[in-house]
Amino acid sequence: MLRLETDRLLLREFLFNDWQDVHEYACDPEVVRHLEWGPNSKEETIKFVEGTLACQRERPRMVYEFAVLTRPGIDAKTPPDQTKLIGACGLRLLNHNAEQAEIGYCFARRFWQSGFASEASQALLKFGFANLGLHRMYATCDNTNIGSSRVLEKIGMRREGLSLKDRKIRGNWRDTLHFAILKEEWSNINPSE
């Protein structure tokens, strides 16, 4: 099982039994307010987790989805010897030869503004550049999603553009911000990696 670790987080591949923890945040209308999916039904969440399991078996692999868990003792509401699944993050390769991937993340609302999204996203960048040998990584977010755009800027991504009314979410056209970082830019920010 593929695992990435940070100071406060463990990112590991999904297990089927994770669906209940995922559903706790995937059915929250506030969590998915800026996203094209959700709020999820139980069946939709199970289908998502099953899809991540199918991606784990693909060869060559194009999608890496990680369950994000707090390390023991980090979350005050969880017993000190246990971890808590608090969200998901992942990267999707553009194609086999492009050496580019899109990153994304989603976290339970009570873990917002804790730095967890930035910490998990930094781990994705390191994995993509150092382990997968990618050249460029990118991300998008709804123009009104201030929290997500701050995360992307904090991890060193630069804003590349804005697409006007390119996504229809719950019946309304939305604008999309585009962010990216090149391997050499990431290396300059993280010289020890």
LOPABA-192557 format. One line per field, with one value per atom (N, C-alpha, C): residue number from 1; x, y, z; atom name; residue in three letters. Coordinates in Angstrom, 3 decimals, decimal comma. Layout:
% residues N
pos <- (NUM/...)
c1 <- (X/...)
c2 <- (Y/...)
c3 <- (Z/...)
site <- (CA/...)
code <- (ALA/...)
END
This chain:
% residues 193
pos <- (1/1/1/2/2/2/3/3/3/4/4/4/5/5/5/6/6/6/7/7/7/8/8/8/9/9/9/10/10/10/11/11/11/12/12/12/13/13/13/14/14/14/15/15/15/16/16/16/17/17/17/18/18/18/19/19/19/20/20/20/21/21/21/22/22/22/23/23/23/24/24/24/25/25/25/26/26/26/27/27/27/28/28/28/29/29/29/30/30/30/31/31/31/32/32/32/33/33/33/34/34/34/35/35/35/36/36/36/37/37/37/38/38/38/39/39/39/40/40/40/41/41/41/42/42/42/43/43/43/44/44/44/45/45/45/46/46/46/47/47/47/48/48/48/49/49/49/50/50/50/51/51/51/52/52/52/53/53/53/54/54/54/55/55/55/56/56/56/57/57/57/58/58/58/59/59/59/60/60/60/61/61/61/62/62/62/63/63/63/64/64/64/65/65/65/66/66/66/67/67/67/68/68/68/69/69/69/70/70/70/71/71/71/72/72/72/73/73/73/74/74/74/75/75/75/76/76/76/77/77/77/78/78/78/79/79/79/80/80/80/81/81/81/82/82/82/83/83/83/84/84/84/85/85/85/86/86/86/87/87/87/88/88/88/89/89/89/90/90/90/91/91/91/92/92/92/93/93/93/94/94/94/95/95/95/96/96/96/97/97/97/98/98/98/99/99/99/100/100/100/101/101/101/102/102/102/103/103/103/104/104/104/105/105/105/106/106/106/107/107/107/108/108/108/109/109/109/110/110/110/111/111/111/112/112/112/113/113/113/114/114/114/115/115/115/116/116/116/117/117/117/118/118/118/119/119/119/120/120/120/121/121/121/122/122/122/123/123/123/124/124/124/125/125/125/126/126/126/127/127/127/128/128/128/129/129/129/130/130/130/131/131/131/132/132/132/133/133/133/134/134/134/135/135/135/136/136/136/137/137/137/138/138/138/139/139/139/140/140/140/141/141/141/142/142/142/143/143/143/144/144/144/145/145/145/146/146/146/147/147/147/148/148/148/149/149/149/150/150/150/151/151/151/152/152/152/153/153/153/154/154/154/155/155/155/156/156/156/157/157/157/158/158/158/159/159/159/160/160/160/161/161/161/162/162/162/163/163/163/164/164/164/165/165/165/166/166/166/167/167/167/168/168/168/169/169/169/170/170/170/171/171/171/172/172/172/173/173/173/174/174/174/175/175/175/176/176/176/177/177/177/178/178/178/179/179/179/180/180/180/181/181/181/182/182/182/183/183/183/184/184/184/185/185/185/186/186/186/187/187/187/188/188/188/189/189/189/190/190/190/191/191/191/192/192/192/193/193/193)
c1 <- (0,849/0,000/0,889/0,607/1,359/0,999/2,031/1,826/2,755/2,242/3,043/2,847/3,905/3,797/4,306/3,640/4,066/4,174/4,470/4,580/3,300/2,143/0,873/-0,059/0,289/-0,654/-0,057/-0,946/-0,635/-1,551/-0,974/-1,741/-1,536/-2,618/-2,525/-3,627/-3,426/-4,445/-5,716/-6,830/-8,127/-8,334/-9,087/-9,615/-11,131/-11,802/-13,253/-13,943/-13,503/-14,162/-14,051/-13,275/-13,160/-14,419/-15,318/-16,443/-17,276/-17,416/-18,238/-17,607/-16,293/-15,609/-15,667/-15,500/-15,598/-16,988/-17,993/-19,370/-19,689/-19,014/-19,243/-19,015/-18,013/-17,794/-18,373/-18,461/-18,943/-20,434/-21,172/-22,610/-22,890/-21,870/-22,019/-22,135/-23,272/-23,448/-22,409/-21,954/-20,957/-19,603/-19,237/-17,953/-17,905/-19,018/-19,032/-19,587/-19,758/-20,384/-19,708/-18,386/-17,641/-17,291/-17,766/-17,378/-18,496/-18,119/-19,092/-19,862/-19,448/-20,121/-20,720/-21,592/-22,145/-23,266/-23,839/-23,597/-23,947/-23,106/-23,224/-24,311/-24,922/-25,725/-24,748/-25,219/-24,384/-23,853/-24,714/-24,330/-23,248/-23,334/-22,323/-20,966/-20,977/-19,717/-19,093/-19,893/-19,377/-18,798/-19,480/-18,989/-17,653/-17,491/-16,219/-15,097/-15,327/-14,288/-13,981/-14,996/-14,758/-13,938/-14,190/-13,413/-11,953/-11,686/-10,281/-9,585/-10,313/-9,735/-9,416/-10,276/-10,033/-8,797/-8,627/-7,454/-6,155/-6,198/-4,999/-4,487/-5,385/-5,013/-4,605/-4,800/-4,483/-2,986/-2,611/-1,221/-1,190/-0,530/0,154/-0,855/-0,419/-1,307/-1,432/-2,671/-2,947/-3,489/-4,073/-4,732/-4,213/-3,864/-3,439/-4,346/-5,255/-6,156/-5,736/-5,625/-5,179/-6,235/-6,450/-7,199/-6,227/-6,677/-5,827/-6,257/-5,310/-5,577/-4,648/-5,172/-4,308/-3,442/-2,222/-1,352/-1,819/-1,524/-1,975/-1,583/-2,554/-2,313/-2,510/-2,818/-2,966/-4,355/-5,386/-6,769/-7,258/-7,578/-7,982/-9,262/-10,099/-11,368/-11,225/-10,030/-9,765/-8,855/-9,085/-8,188/-6,718/-5,823/-4,433/-3,657/-4,118/-3,408/-4,039/-5,011/-5,711/-5,553/-5,807/-5,822/-7,274/-7,492/-8,834/-8,782/-9,627/-9,716/-10,432/-9,745/-10,278/-10,544/-10,136/-10,336/-9,651/-9,538/-8,914/-8,120/-7,108/-6,364/-5,839/-5,475/-4,975/-4,411/-3,838/-3,347/-3,727/-4,001/-4,384/-3,415/-2,750/-1,832/-2,610/-2,084/-2,731/-2,780/-1,656/-1,563/-0,214/0,070/1,280/2,566/2,553/3,777/3,909/2,885/2,888/3,706/3,978/4,707/4,037/2,699/1,910/0,762/0,361/-0,752/-1,525/-2,807/-3,679/-3,830/-3,730/-3,955/-5,302/-5,835/-7,092/-7,191/-8,122/-8,281/-9,672/-10,103/-11,380/-11,276/-11,667/-11,519/-12,822/-13,012/-14,147/-14,084/-15,229/-15,301/-14,601/-14,699/-14,103/-12,579/-11,986/-10,533/-10,061/-10,972/-10,569/-9,752/-8,963/-8,141/-7,195/-6,732/-5,791/-4,442/-4,338/-3,113/-3,018/-4,040/-3,982/-4,024/-4,836/-4,912/-3,570/-2,924/-1,600/-0,578/-0,599/0,363/0,179/-1,059/-1,326/-0,954/-1,260/-0,954/0,550/1,281/2,745/3,277/2,697/3,109/2,814/1,691/1,376/2,403/2,789/3,798/5,113/5,538/6,782/6,690/5,578/5,376/5,418/4,724/4,669/6,014/6,731/8,012/9,137/9,231/10,353/10,160/8,939/8,715/8,233/7,374/6,827/7,593/8,510/9,314/8,523/7,478/6,652/7,392/6,980/7,535/6,687/5,358/4,435/3,238/2,782/1,553/0,641/-0,646/-1,599/-2,833/-3,631/-4,874/-5,827/-7,112/-8,127/-8,996/-9,643/-10,650/-11,646/-12,814/-13,849/-13,309/-13,580/-13,092/-13,525/-14,637/-15,110/-14,587/-13,805/-13,273/-11,941/-12,042/-10,869/-9,928/-10,479/-9,653/-8,797/-9,384/-8,634/-7,570/-7,891/-6,878/-5,710/-5,984/-4,904/-4,017/-4,630/-3,849/-2,895/-3,397/-2,582/-1,440/-1,713/-0,638/0,371/-0,100/0,782/1,766/1,350/2,253/3,167/3,110/4,040/3,512/2,246/1,689/1,423/1,582/1,302/-0,008/-0,705/-1,963/-1,631/-2,228/-1,971/-3,114/-4,300/-5,383/-6,743/-7,732/-9,121/-9,987/-10,776/-11,742/-13,108/-13,764/-15,059/-16,193/-17,044/-18,264/-18,026/-17,053/-16,711/-17,244/-17,794/-18,334/-19,725/-20,626/-21,982/-22,136/-22,313/-22,423/-23,777/-24,565/-25,909/-26,732/-26,643/-27,452/-26,883/-25,721/-25,117/-23,744/-23,491/-22,175/-21,182/-20,005/-18,972/-17,673/-16,866/-15,536/-14,515/-13,455/-12,431/-11,065/-10,369/-8,978/-8,061/-6,955/-5,982/-4,641/-4,049/-2,758/-1,837/-0,514/0,449/1,799/2,629/4,011/4,846/6,026/6,969/7,921/8,521/9,449/10,575/11,138/12,244/11,784/10,549/10,016/9,879/9,347/9,206/10,569/11,557/12,908/13,543/13,272/13,807/13,203/11,933/11,249/11,675/11,977/12,311/13,685/14,754/16,070/16,587/16,087/16,567/15,877/14,858/14,092/14,742)
c2 <- (-1,181/0,000/1,237/2,135/3,377/4,319/4,869/5,777/6,967/8,144/9,361/9,896/10,413/10,924/12,357/13,145/14,504/14,587/15,756/15,913/15,524/15,900/15,676/14,703/14,282/13,505/12,226/11,278/10,063/10,050/9,955/9,809/8,374/7,622/6,230/5,952/4,883/4,513/4,094/4,288/3,983/2,490/2,175/0,841/0,934/-0,151/-0,083/0,450/0,020/0,421/1,913/2,642/4,089/4,838/4,175/4,902/5,637/5,083/5,752/7,061/7,064/8,303/9,321/8,853/9,743/10,350/9,526/10,001/11,113/11,104/12,151/13,552/13,702/15,030/15,149/14,040/14,095/14,397/14,214/14,519/15,916/16,637/17,973/19,023/19,691/20,677/21,804/22,183/23,251/22,786/21,543/21,007/20,987/20,646/20,493/21,721/22,802/24,002/24,469/24,368/24,842/23,721/22,515/21,354/20,931/20,204/19,759/18,524/17,878/16,685/16,982/16,082/16,156/17,170/17,227/16,329/14,886/13,966/12,564/11,828/10,895/9,876/8,799/7,897/6,783/5,991/5,745/4,969/5,687/7,004/7,764/7,722/7,781/7,706/6,327/5,283/3,936/3,786/4,322/4,259/4,991/6,139/6,867/5,988/5,401/4,569/3,358/2,735/1,603/2,041/3,252/3,776/3,973/4,431/4,599/3,244/2,214/0,874/0,343/0,625/0,204/0,914/2,196/2,950/2,380/1,835/1,242/0,048/-0,621/-1,809/-1,496/-0,255/0,099/0,035/-0,429/-0,415/-0,027/0,989/1,941/2,757/3,204/3,925/5,378/5,875/7,255/8,100/7,460/8,175/7,656/8,585/8,265/9,028/8,327/8,939/8,466/9,415/9,105/9,508/8,622/8,989/9,775/10,884/11,713/11,486/11,032/10,736/11,565/11,998/12,651/11,574/11,942/11,015/10,947/9,871/9,747/10,961/11,425/12,540/13,919/14,029/15,343/15,925/15,098/15,569/15,362/16,443/16,375/15,567/15,448/14,728/13,228/12,793/11,389/10,854/9,630/9,084/9,215/9,496/9,827/8,742/7,505/6,432/6,071/6,858/6,542/7,648/7,269/8,239/8,522/9,598/9,966/10,344/9,728/10,089/11,437/12,443/13,804/14,342/13,598/14,081/13,195/13,729/13,011/13,983/13,459/14,254/13,302/13,842/12,964/13,705/12,923/13,497/12,590/13,228/12,533/12,939/11,935/12,207/12,634/13,607/14,105/13,002/12,361/11,152/10,511/9,390/8,639/9,376/10,216/10,841/12,322/12,938/14,390/14,855/13,976/14,321/15,471/15,473/16,494/15,822/16,453/15,914/17,046/16,776/17,698/17,196/18,118/17,741/18,277/17,619/18,056/17,542/18,102/17,721/18,106/17,457/17,764/17,329/18,214/17,939/18,191/17,425/17,640/19,067/19,691/21,106/21,435/20,556/20,894/20,912/20,470/20,488/21,592/22,460/23,603/24,572/25,374/26,425/25,865/24,635/24,004/23,760/24,071/23,820/22,404/21,572/20,193/20,104/20,928/20,882/21,271/22,284/22,687/21,587/20,989/19,936/18,718/18,310/17,169/17,504/18,711/19,110/19,202/19,668/19,687/18,274/17,306/15,909/15,390/15,825/15,430/15,980/17,244/17,833/17,061/16,770/16,022/14,648/13,957/12,646/12,746/13,727/13,876/14,218/15,154/15,573/14,595/14,167/13,325/11,847/11,344/9,911/9,587/10,421/10,137/10,841/11,742/12,435/13,393/14,003/14,923/16,226/16,885/18,170/19,344/19,140/20,224/19,637/20,370/19,989/21,209/20,960/22,065/21,744/22,779/22,633/23,735/23,493/24,512/24,639/25,779/25,953/27,010/26,941/27,938/29,306/30,295/31,660/32,206/31,729/32,233/31,410/30,371/29,523/30,098/31,087/31,799/30,855/29,961/29,027/28,154/27,618/26,749/27,524/28,717/29,492/29,854/30,091/30,365/29,144/27,964/26,721/26,590/26,787/26,608/27,622/28,848/29,847/29,501/29,022/28,694/27,582/26,627/25,534/25,893/27,127/27,602/27,630/27,305/27,365/28,825/29,104/30,455/30,426/31,536/31,649/31,846/30,995/31,060/31,698/31,722/32,315/32,124/32,627/32,565/32,239/31,195/30,847/31,321/32,118/32,680/31,720/31,509/30,716/29,432/28,646/27,416/26,153/26,279/25,116/25,432/24,500/24,673/23,823/24,483/23,803/24,129/23,091/23,222/24,301/24,266/25,145/26,525/26,842/28,170/28,049/28,917/28,948/29,609/28,975/29,454/29,717/30,629/30,919/30,018/29,669/28,771/29,430/29,396/29,841/28,670/28,960/27,939/28,256/27,241/27,361/26,265/26,505/25,480/25,747/24,714/24,823/23,846/24,311/23,472/22,808/21,711/21,007/21,928/22,734/23,617/24,693/25,143/26,100/25,433/24,208/23,462/23,194/22,826/22,548/23,788/24,968/26,211/26,531/26,169/26,400/25,358/24,136/22,994/22,442/23,199/22,776/21,470/21,091/19,871/18,613/18,764/17,603/16,969)
c3 <- (0,000/0,000/0,000/-0,915/-1,038/0,102/0,764/1,904/1,774/2,097/2,195/3,605/4,209/5,567/5,647/6,479/6,792/8,313/8,815/10,269/10,994/10,424/11,119/10,431/9,220/8,417/7,870/7,639/6,904/5,688/4,511/3,277/2,826/2,730/2,301/1,297/0,535/-0,427/0,309/-0,366/0,237/0,436/1,463/1,724/1,593/1,260/1,084/2,338/3,505/4,752/5,056/4,288/4,479/4,052/3,339/2,745/3,793/4,990/6,005/6,464/6,661/7,038/5,901/4,671/3,512/3,437/3,690/3,569/4,579/5,729/6,728/6,158/5,273/4,691/3,281/2,549/1,163/1,065/2,153/2,129/2,693/3,102/3,691/2,582/2,446/1,377/1,408/2,583/2,680/2,150/2,397/1,922/0,401/-0,245/-1,702/-2,430/-1,718/-2,297/-3,581/-3,663/-4,833/-5,810/-5,558/-6,362/-7,303/-8,352/-9,348/-8,901/-7,840/-7,337/-5,961/-5,530/-4,182/-4,042/-2,838/-1,720/-2,088/-1,646/-2,023/-1,250/-1,961/-1,298/-0,822/0,022/0,487/-0,713/-1,696/-2,875/-3,678/-3,798/-4,544/-3,842/-2,519/-1,779/-1,927/-1,830/-2,022/-3,422/-4,413/-5,798/-5,932/-5,266/-5,291/-4,724/-3,555/-2,922/-3,801/-4,349/-5,257/-6,475/-6,964/-8,086/-7,736/-6,504/-6,085/-6,002/-5,570/-5,495/-6,892/-7,857/-9,241/-9,798/-9,475/-9,952/-9,397/-8,184/-7,589/-8,393/-9,121/-9,891/-11,331/-11,784/-13,172/-13,430/-14,605/-15,036/-16,501/-16,914/-16,050/-15,259/-14,143/-13,230/-13,642/-13,640/-14,038/-12,889/-11,884/-10,789/-9,454/-8,581/-7,222/-6,270/-5,614/-4,635/-3,249/-2,327/-0,974/0,054/1,015/2,213/3,084/3,639/4,501/5,943/6,754/8,164/9,041/10,183/11,159/11,797/12,121/12,841/14,296/14,997/16,394/17,239/18,048/18,955/18,360/17,070/16,417/16,631/16,509/16,615/18,049/18,729/20,140/20,346/19,312/19,448/19,190/18,803/18,533/19,635/20,136/21,166/20,741/21,694/21,364/20,629/20,669/19,988/18,640/18,174/16,930/15,898/14,654/13,566/13,193/12,433/11,988/10,521/9,698/8,292/8,211/7,667/7,656/6,257/5,233/3,878/2,862/1,663/0,557/-0,287/-0,944/-1,916/-2,977/-4,105/-5,146/-6,321/-7,221/-8,469/-9,618/-10,745/-11,976/-13,073/-13,640/-14,735/-15,970/-16,681/-17,894/-18,941/-19,186/-20,004/-19,696/-20,315/-19,964/-20,323/-21,329/-21,816/-21,482/-20,962/-20,786/-19,582/-18,618/-17,399/-16,651/-16,674/-15,998/-15,243/-14,129/-13,356/-12,705/-12,483/-11,761/-10,331/-9,363/-7,969/-7,501/-6,485/-5,885/-4,462/-3,698/-2,296/-1,832/-0,757/-0,125/1,330/2,252/3,673/4,422/5,499/6,386/6,927/7,058/7,417/8,736/9,726/11,020/10,974/9,847/9,703/8,752/8,329/7,516/8,372/7,721/8,345/9,411/9,191/10,114/9,454/8,165/7,416/6,858/7,106/6,632/5,102/4,456/2,984/2,376/2,931/2,426/2,652/3,833/4,170/3,254/3,035/2,151/0,706/0,265/-1,111/-1,341/-0,337/-0,436/-0,610/0,110/-0,029/-1,441/-2,020/-3,399/-4,377/-4,189/-5,075/-4,970/-3,761/-3,574/-4,244/-4,042/-4,654/-6,179/-6,729/-8,183/-8,795/-8,200/-8,757/-8,425/-7,168/-6,748/-7,102/-6,996/-7,222/-8,628/-9,175/-10,507/-11,618/-11,263/-12,264/-13,133/-12,567/-13,346/-13,636/-14,689/-15,110/-14,600/-14,534/-14,189/-13,464/-12,443/-11,748/-11,704/-11,789/-11,847/-11,023/-10,777/-10,015/-10,445/-10,212/-10,462/-9,224/-9,117/-8,074/-8,510/-7,920/-8,165/-7,779/-8,581/-8,348/-6,987/-6,458/-5,158/-3,977/-4,258/-3,199/-2,696/-1,831/-1,324/-0,570/0,239/1,003/0,106/-0,943/-1,842/-2,617/-3,081/-3,803/-2,881/-1,601/-0,644/-0,444/-0,382/-0,250/-1,426/-2,635/-3,837/-3,885/-3,485/-3,421/-2,342/-1,201/-0,075/-0,436/-1,264/-1,620/-2,793/-3,239/-4,260/-5,674/-5,863/-7,211/-7,588/-8,849/-9,334/-10,113/-10,025/-10,769/-12,240/-13,073/-14,511/-15,289/-14,715/-15,475/-14,830/-15,532/-15,090/-16,298/-16,187/-17,222/-16,762/-17,586/-17,225/-17,544/-16,563/-16,709/-17,508/-17,070/-17,781/-17,103/-15,884/-15,179/-14,662/-14,870/-14,373/-13,120/-11,994/-10,706/-10,107/-9,912/-9,357/-10,069/-11,398/-12,226/-12,480/-11,921/-12,106/-12,750/-13,741/-14,371/-13,419/-13,284/-12,368/-13,112/-12,580/-13,109/-12,413/-13,136/-12,606/-12,632/-11,483/-11,390/-11,726/-12,427/-12,813/-12,152/-11,523/-10,850/-11,366/-11,301/-11,707/-11,063/-11,093/-10,640/-11,461/-11,881/-12,608/-11,624/-12,045/-11,162/-10,708/-11,594/-11,197/-10,207/-10,329/-9,354/-7,986/-7,977/-6,734/-6,104/-6,927/-6,434/-5,819/-6,383/-5,834/-4,464/-4,280/-3,014/-1,982/-2,451/-1,576/-1,949/-1,729/-2,201/-1,572/-0,419/0,233/-0,277/-1,108/-1,587/-2,793)
site <- (N/CA/C/N/CA/C/N/CA/C/N/CA/C/N/CA/C/N/CA/C/N/CA/C/N/CA/C/N/CA/C/N/CA/C/N/CA/C/N/CA/C/N/CA/C/N/CA/C/N/CA/C/N/CA/C/N/CA/C/N/CA/C/N/CA/C/N/CA/C/N/CA/C/N/CA/C/N/CA/C/N/CA/C/N/CA/C/N/CA/C/N/CA/C/N/CA/C/N/CA/C/N/CA/C/N/CA/C/N/CA/C/N/CA/C/N/CA/C/N/CA/C/N/CA/C/N/CA/C/N/CA/C/N/CA/C/N/CA/C/N/CA/C/N/CA/C/N/CA/C/N/CA/C/N/CA/C/N/CA/C/N/CA/C/N/CA/C/N/CA/C/N/CA/C/N/CA/C/N/CA/C/N/CA/C/N/CA/C/N/CA/C/N/CA/C/N/CA/C/N/CA/C/N/CA/C/N/CA/C/N/CA/C/N/CA/C/N/CA/C/N/CA/C/N/CA/C/N/CA/C/N/CA/C/N/CA/C/N/CA/C/N/CA/C/N/CA/C/N/CA/C/N/CA/C/N/CA/C/N/CA/C/N/CA/C/N/CA/C/N/CA/C/N/CA/C/N/CA/C/N/CA/C/N/CA/C/N/CA/C/N/CA/C/N/CA/C/N/CA/C/N/CA/C/N/CA/C/N/CA/C/N/CA/C/N/CA/C/N/CA/C/N/CA/C/N/CA/C/N/CA/C/N/CA/C/N/CA/C/N/CA/C/N/CA/C/N/CA/C/N/CA/C/N/CA/C/N/CA/C/N/CA/C/N/CA/C/N/CA/C/N/CA/C/N/CA/C/N/CA/C/N/CA/C/N/CA/C/N/CA/C/N/CA/C/N/CA/C/N/CA/C/N/CA/C/N/CA/C/N/CA/C/N/CA/C/N/CA/C/N/CA/C/N/CA/C/N/CA/C/N/CA/C/N/CA/C/N/CA/C/N/CA/C/N/CA/C/N/CA/C/N/CA/C/N/CA/C/N/CA/C/N/CA/C/N/CA/C/N/CA/C/N/CA/C/N/CA/C/N/CA/C/N/CA/C/N/CA/C/N/CA/C/N/CA/C/N/CA/C/N/CA/C/N/CA/C/N/CA/C/N/CA/C/N/CA/C/N/CA/C/N/CA/C/N/CA/C/N/CA/C/N/CA/C/N/CA/C/N/CA/C/N/CA/C/N/CA/C/N/CA/C/N/CA/C/N/CA/C/N/CA/C/N/CA/C/N/CA/C/N/CA/C/N/CA/C/N/CA/C/N/CA/C/N/CA/C/N/CA/C/N/CA/C/N/CA/C/N/CA/C/N/CA/C/N/CA/C/N/CA/C/N/CA/C/N/CA/C/N/CA/C/N/CA/C/N/CA/C/N/CA/C/N/CA/C/N/CA/C/N/CA/C/N/CA/C/N/CA/C/N/CA/C/N/CA/C/N/CA/C/N/CA/C/N/CA/C/N/CA/C/N/CA/C)
code <- (MET/MET/MET/LEU/LEU/LEU/ARG/ARG/ARG/LEU/LEU/LEU/GLU/GLU/GLU/THR/THR/THR/ASP/ASP/ASP/ARG/ARG/ARG/LEU/LEU/LEU/LEU/LEU/LEU/LEU/LEU/LEU/ARG/ARG/ARG/GLU/GLU/GLU/PHE/PHE/PHE/LEU/LEU/LEU/PHE/PHE/PHE/ASN/ASN/ASN/ASP/ASP/ASP/TRP/TRP/TRP/GLN/GLN/GLN/ASP/ASP/ASP/VAL/VAL/VAL/HIS/HIS/HIS/GLU/GLU/GLU/TYR/TYR/TYR/ALA/ALA/ALA/CYS/CYS/CYS/ASP/ASP/ASP/PRO/PRO/PRO/GLU/GLU/GLU/VAL/VAL/VAL/VAL/VAL/VAL/ARG/ARG/ARG/HIS/HIS/HIS/LEU/LEU/LEU/GLU/GLU/GLU/TRP/TRP/TRP/GLY/GLY/GLY/PRO/PRO/PRO/ASN/ASN/ASN/SER/SER/SER/LYS/LYS/LYS/GLU/GLU/GLU/GLU/GLU/GLU/THR/THR/THR/ILE/ILE/ILE/LYS/LYS/LYS/PHE/PHE/PHE/VAL/VAL/VAL/GLU/GLU/GLU/GLY/GLY/GLY/THR/THR/THR/LEU/LEU/LEU/ALA/ALA/ALA/CYS/CYS/CYS/GLN/GLN/GLN/ARG/ARG/ARG/GLU/GLU/GLU/ARG/ARG/ARG/PRO/PRO/PRO/ARG/ARG/ARG/MET/MET/MET/VAL/VAL/VAL/TYR/TYR/TYR/GLU/GLU/GLU/PHE/PHE/PHE/ALA/ALA/ALA/VAL/VAL/VAL/LEU/LEU/LEU/THR/THR/THR/ARG/ARG/ARG/PRO/PRO/PRO/GLY/GLY/GLY/ILE/ILE/ILE/ASP/ASP/ASP/ALA/ALA/ALA/LYS/LYS/LYS/THR/THR/THR/PRO/PRO/PRO/PRO/PRO/PRO/ASP/ASP/ASP/GLN/GLN/GLN/THR/THR/THR/LYS/LYS/LYS/LEU/LEU/LEU/ILE/ILE/ILE/GLY/GLY/GLY/ALA/ALA/ALA/CYS/CYS/CYS/GLY/GLY/GLY/LEU/LEU/LEU/ARG/ARG/ARG/LEU/LEU/LEU/LEU/LEU/LEU/ASN/ASN/ASN/HIS/HIS/HIS/ASN/ASN/ASN/ALA/ALA/ALA/GLU/GLU/GLU/GLN/GLN/GLN/ALA/ALA/ALA/GLU/GLU/GLU/ILE/ILE/ILE/GLY/GLY/GLY/TYR/TYR/TYR/CYS/CYS/CYS/PHE/PHE/PHE/ALA/ALA/ALA/ARG/ARG/ARG/ARG/ARG/ARG/PHE/PHE/PHE/TRP/TRP/TRP/GLN/GLN/GLN/SER/SER/SER/GLY/GLY/GLY/PHE/PHE/PHE/ALA/ALA/ALA/SER/SER/SER/GLU/GLU/GLU/ALA/ALA/ALA/SER/SER/SER/GLN/GLN/GLN/ALA/ALA/ALA/LEU/LEU/LEU/LEU/LEU/LEU/LYS/LYS/LYS/PHE/PHE/PHE/GLY/GLY/GLY/PHE/PHE/PHE/ALA/ALA/ALA/ASN/ASN/ASN/LEU/LEU/LEU/GLY/GLY/GLY/LEU/LEU/LEU/HIS/HIS/HIS/ARG/ARG/ARG/MET/MET/MET/TYR/TYR/TYR/ALA/ALA/ALA/THR/THR/THR/CYS/CYS/CYS/ASP/ASP/ASP/ASN/ASN/ASN/THR/THR/THR/ASN/ASN/ASN/ILE/ILE/ILE/GLY/GLY/GLY/SER/SER/SER/SER/SER/SER/ARG/ARG/ARG/VAL/VAL/VAL/LEU/LEU/LEU/GLU/GLU/GLU/LYS/LYS/LYS/ILE/ILE/ILE/GLY/GLY/GLY/MET/MET/MET/ARG/ARG/ARG/ARG/ARG/ARG/GLU/GLU/GLU/GLY/GLY/GLY/LEU/LEU/LEU/SER/SER/SER/LEU/LEU/LEU/LYS/LYS/LYS/ASP/ASP/ASP/ARG/ARG/ARG/LYS/LYS/LYS/ILE/ILE/ILE/ARG/ARG/ARG/GLY/GLY/GLY/ASN/ASN/ASN/TRP/TRP/TRP/ARG/ARG/ARG/ASP/ASP/ASP/THR/THR/THR/LEU/LEU/LEU/HIS/HIS/HIS/PHE/PHE/PHE/ALA/ALA/ALA/ILE/ILE/ILE/LEU/LEU/LEU/LYS/LYS/LYS/GLU/GLU/GLU/GLU/GLU/GLU/TRP/TRP/TRP/SER/SER/SER/ASN/ASN/ASN/ILE/ILE/ILE/ASN/ASN/ASN/PRO/PRO/PRO/SER/SER/SER/GLU/GLU/GLU)
END
